[in-house]
Structures are given as C-alpha cells and as structure tokens.
Amino acid sequence: MSAYQKFNQEPAVHIRRPRLHPVRTLDAGDVLFHETDPATCLFEVKSGVLRLTRLLENGRRHVIGFAHAGDIVGFSSDHGHTADCTALSETTVLVHRRGEGDSRDANAEQGCDIEAAAMRQIETLQDHLLLMARPGACGKLASFLLAQVDHQAGTRADLSVLQLEMPRSDIADYLCMTPETVSRALTKMRRGGLIRLETAQRIAILDREGLAEMAGAE
C-alpha cells in the first residue's frame, strides 16, 4: 500500500482552532452601545477605560461603573443592553458574539474567561454596595483611589502615580457625592500627606497605607 493510499484510509483529524474575534478601537467620547440596544455581543476591554451609565426616571444620567483592561461588558439577562457604554480614553475591545462560549466548537479557555469576568463583575457590584455603606466621603474616595491603583497594576509599572481617566464629576456621580465634596476630600488627603495633586487627573500616591487606613476608618 502506498503512502498516499494509507493516508487517505486514515480517519481525518479535526483540529479545533481558537476563534479570531473582531477588534474595535474607540476614541474618547465614542459610544460602544446605548441602553436598550440589542445585546448581541460581549466586549472584552484590552486597553483603555469605559464608563457605564444609566438614565434615571427624572432624566438624569447616573454613573454605575467603569470597565478596565480585562473586564467584559455587555452582559444582559434580556435581549437589550441595560446601560450606555462610553469610552473615556482611547480604548480597544475584542468583540465576542453572545453564546460563543457555549458552542461546541468554541475555545474552552475563552468560555472560562467570560465566566470569570462575569464573576468579577458580580464581586465589583458587591464591593460597590459596601462602598456606598461607608458614611464618610474621604473613606469612600480613598477606597475608590486604591481600587484604581489596583486596576493600573497590570498596565503601568509605576504605581506611585495614579492616572485617572474619568473626570471628577464622574467620580462624584459614581460615589453619590457632589464634585465639591470630592474636591474637599482630595484637599484633606493632600494636606494629610497622603497624596500630591499633580494635575486634575494625575495623583501621586505618597502614603498607600495611610489611604488604606482612611478607607477602613470611615
């Protein structure tokens, strides 16, 4: 039997290859999706920061969260998105069609990544509820700043300087405070030697342990 005949008699081996996902790049201010848009895709953040907002009954917009590198947005139990999603900086996302993680030929590792991202989102919501239970503005803001430092740990080597992609008005909205209260809390931290305000959105972390103590005290 020739090698050609032997090859044709052997059963075919099907190699599963990882899916290649479309990549989208957003500029600051670009909208990834609107509330009530069809939720046909999940979006995995590779770089940049996204802001999630919802419209309240009185017509006011409320910031409900931020998504950083490694997060996945677009989860919905219904067929429509439950929030507006806007890029705060130049942002790159991978596009996953909903249900790919459950398909038979999907990459199993990808499905695990999506499940892990969903669990992280639940944990983030729980952490936010605990954060809102804190009575003091400085404690809330200190916790928020420390969380942002942790988010930057995977993308920046220098963790002593925090580059905030969101304006103070968004931070205030997310923490259910006024921008003036955020400014006063930052001033208190600066005077206490915990931080140095280099620009409106660039903060040098001088005493991380002190920030942690402030977060735990209030």
GUPA-414578 format. One line per 2 residues: number of its first residue (from 1); their letters; for each residue z negated, y, x of C-alpha. Coordinates in Angstrom, 2 decimals. Layout:
% GUPA-414578
NUM	a	Z/Y/X; ... $
This chain:
% GUPA-414578
1	ms	0.00/0.00/0.00; 0.98/3.37/1.37 $
3	ay	-1.49/6.15/1.82; 0.40/8.11/-0.86 $
5	qk	0.10/5.25/-3.40; -3.57/4.76/-2.58 $
7	fn	-4.22/8.50/-3.04; -2.55/8.50/-6.47 $
9	qe	-4.60/5.49/-7.64; -7.93/7.06/-6.72 $
11	pa	-9.71/8.91/-9.53; -9.36/12.67/-9.43 $
13	vh	-12.40/14.57/-8.28; -13.06/17.77/-10.23 $
15	ir	-14.79/20.42/-8.16; -16.76/22.97/-10.11 $
17	rp	-16.34/26.40/-8.65; -18.63/29.37/-9.30 $
19	rl	-17.26/31.82/-11.81; -15.99/35.11/-10.47 $
21	hp	-17.31/37.99/-12.52; -15.68/41.37/-13.04 $
23	vr	-17.32/44.25/-11.21; -17.77/47.68/-12.77 $
25	tl	-18.65/50.84/-10.89; -20.25/53.72/-12.76 $
27	da	-20.75/57.30/-11.68; -23.94/59.18/-12.52 $
29	gd	-23.83/60.03/-16.22; -21.39/57.26/-17.18 $
31	vl	-22.39/55.22/-20.23; -22.35/51.44/-19.81 $
33	fh	-22.88/50.79/-23.52; -24.16/52.53/-26.62 $
35	et	-26.75/51.39/-29.12; -25.11/49.18/-31.81 $
37	dp	-22.07/48.45/-29.59; -21.11/44.73/-29.76 $
39	at	-23.34/42.85/-27.30; -20.68/40.56/-25.87 $
41	cl	-21.73/40.85/-22.21; -24.72/40.95/-19.92 $
43	fe	-24.67/43.33/-16.95; -26.30/42.47/-13.64 $
45	vk	-27.22/45.52/-11.57; -26.16/45.13/-7.93 $
47	sg	-26.87/48.70/-6.84; -27.97/51.96/-8.40 $
49	vl	-30.22/52.69/-11.38; -29.57/52.55/-15.13 $
51	rl	-31.55/54.29/-17.88; -32.14/52.69/-21.28 $
53	tr	-32.80/54.98/-24.25; -33.19/54.63/-28.00 $
55	ll	-32.73/57.15/-30.77; -35.83/57.72/-32.88 $
57	en	-35.80/58.36/-36.61; -36.31/62.09/-36.03 $
59	gr	-33.17/62.18/-33.88; -34.99/62.49/-30.57 $
61	rh	-33.95/60.30/-27.65; -36.70/58.23/-26.01 $
63	vi	-36.51/56.54/-22.60; -37.58/52.91/-22.95 $
65	gf	-36.83/51.63/-19.45; -34.94/51.70/-16.18 $
67	ah	-32.91/48.93/-14.57; -32.67/48.49/-10.80 $
69	ag	-30.83/46.15/-8.44; -31.47/42.56/-9.52 $
71	di	-32.13/43.43/-13.16; -29.87/42.33/-16.00 $
73	vg	-29.36/44.48/-19.10; -27.67/43.75/-22.40 $
75	fs	-29.99/41.09/-23.79; -29.94/41.13/-27.59 $
77	sd	-31.07/38.72/-30.29; -28.48/40.27/-32.59 $
79	hg	-24.78/40.99/-32.12; -25.31/44.61/-31.15 $
81	ht	-26.97/46.42/-28.25; -30.37/47.87/-29.08 $
83	ad	-30.25/50.87/-26.71; -27.96/53.29/-24.94 $
85	ct	-27.48/52.49/-21.25; -26.50/55.26/-18.82 $
87	al	-26.10/55.32/-15.04; -28.48/57.70/-13.25 $
89	se	-26.66/57.31/-9.94; -23.55/55.58/-8.66 $
91	tt	-24.14/52.07/-9.96; -22.36/48.74/-9.55 $
93	vl	-22.78/45.93/-12.09; -21.45/42.40/-12.47 $
95	vh	-20.22/41.55/-15.96; -21.34/38.21/-17.46 $
97	rr	-19.90/37.06/-20.77; -22.71/36.07/-23.13 $
99	ge	-23.11/32.29/-23.36; -21.65/31.57/-19.91 $
101	gd	-25.00/30.33/-18.68; -24.96/27.67/-21.40 $
103	sr	-21.39/26.46/-20.94; -20.84/23.04/-19.42 $
105	da	-18.75/24.25/-16.53; -20.90/27.28/-15.70 $
107	na	-22.67/27.70/-12.42; -26.17/26.26/-12.97 $
109	eq	-27.67/28.69/-10.48; -26.21/31.61/-12.43 $
111	gc	-27.86/30.36/-15.61; -31.20/30.19/-13.82 $
113	di	-30.73/33.74/-12.51; -30.10/35.05/-16.03 $
115	ea	-33.13/33.22/-17.38; -35.28/34.61/-14.56 $
117	aa	-34.01/38.13/-15.30; -34.94/37.71/-18.96 $
119	mr	-38.45/36.64/-17.97; -38.76/39.65/-15.65 $
121	qi	-37.73/41.93/-18.49; -40.48/40.49/-20.69 $
123	et	-43.00/40.97/-17.88; -41.82/44.56/-17.41 $
125	lq	-42.34/45.28/-21.10; -45.83/43.80/-20.92 $
127	dh	-46.63/45.89/-17.84; -45.38/48.98/-19.66 $
129	ll	-47.67/48.29/-22.62; -50.62/48.03/-20.22 $
131	lm	-49.50/51.23/-18.52; -49.44/53.09/-21.84 $
133	ar	-53.01/51.92/-22.48; -54.26/53.91/-19.48 $
135	pg	-55.93/57.13/-20.65; -55.24/59.28/-17.57 $
137	ac	-51.93/60.93/-16.72; -52.49/60.55/-12.95 $
139	gk	-53.19/56.83/-13.31; -50.01/56.31/-15.31 $
141	la	-47.89/58.26/-12.87; -49.43/56.58/-9.82 $
143	sf	-48.63/53.16/-11.31; -45.07/54.29/-12.01 $
145	ll	-44.53/55.58/-8.47; -45.86/52.38/-6.92 $
147	aq	-43.55/50.34/-9.14; -40.58/52.43/-7.98 $
149	vd	-41.57/51.82/-4.34; -41.55/48.07/-5.05 $
151	hq	-38.09/48.35/-6.63; -36.77/50.05/-3.50 $
153	ag	-38.26/47.38/-1.23; -35.08/45.29/-1.41 $
155	tr	-32.68/48.16/-0.77; -34.45/50.55/1.63 $
157	ad	-36.10/49.87/4.97; -38.32/52.97/4.88 $
159	ls	-40.79/52.52/2.02; -42.80/55.57/3.06 $
161	vl	-40.25/57.80/1.30; -39.51/57.32/-2.39 $
163	ql	-36.13/58.50/-3.67; -36.35/58.89/-7.44 $
165	em	-33.02/58.57/-9.20; -34.43/59.79/-12.51 $
167	pr	-35.39/63.42/-13.28; -38.98/64.32/-14.12 $
169	sd	-38.04/64.77/-17.78; -37.05/61.07/-17.96 $
171	ia	-40.25/60.01/-16.19; -42.28/62.09/-18.64 $
173	dy	-40.46/60.61/-21.61; -40.94/57.06/-20.33 $
175	lc	-44.67/57.64/-19.76; -45.11/59.52/-23.08 $
177	mt	-46.09/62.73/-21.30; -44.63/66.21/-21.01 $
179	pe	-42.73/67.31/-17.88; -45.50/69.85/-17.28 $
181	tv	-48.11/67.07/-17.24; -46.02/65.12/-14.72 $
183	sr	-45.79/68.21/-12.51; -49.56/68.79/-12.67 $
185	al	-50.24/65.14/-11.81; -47.89/65.32/-8.81 $
187	tk	-49.61/68.51/-7.65; -53.00/66.77/-7.87 $
189	mr	-51.66/63.86/-5.79; -50.23/66.28/-3.24 $
191	rg	-53.47/68.22/-2.91; -55.34/64.94/-2.54 $
193	gl	-53.19/63.97/0.42; -51.61/61.00/-1.37 $
195	ir	-48.01/62.25/-1.37; -45.80/65.01/0.02 $
197	le	-43.12/66.52/-2.21; -40.04/66.87/-0.01 $
199	ta	-37.64/67.67/-2.89; -37.81/67.41/-6.67 $
201	qr	-36.84/63.73/-6.46; -37.82/62.78/-2.92 $
203	ia	-41.50/61.95/-2.38; -43.19/60.89/0.85 $
205	il	-45.91/58.29/0.22; -48.78/59.24/2.53 $
207	dr	-51.56/57.03/1.15; -50.39/54.00/-0.80 $
209	eg	-53.90/52.57/-1.04; -55.11/55.85/-2.47 $
211	la	-52.35/55.76/-5.09; -53.35/52.22/-5.99 $
213	em	-56.98/53.31/-6.37; -55.90/56.18/-8.62 $
215	ag	-53.78/53.80/-10.69; -56.71/51.44/-11.14 $
217	ae	-59.31/54.13/-11.78; -57.70/55.80/-14.80 $
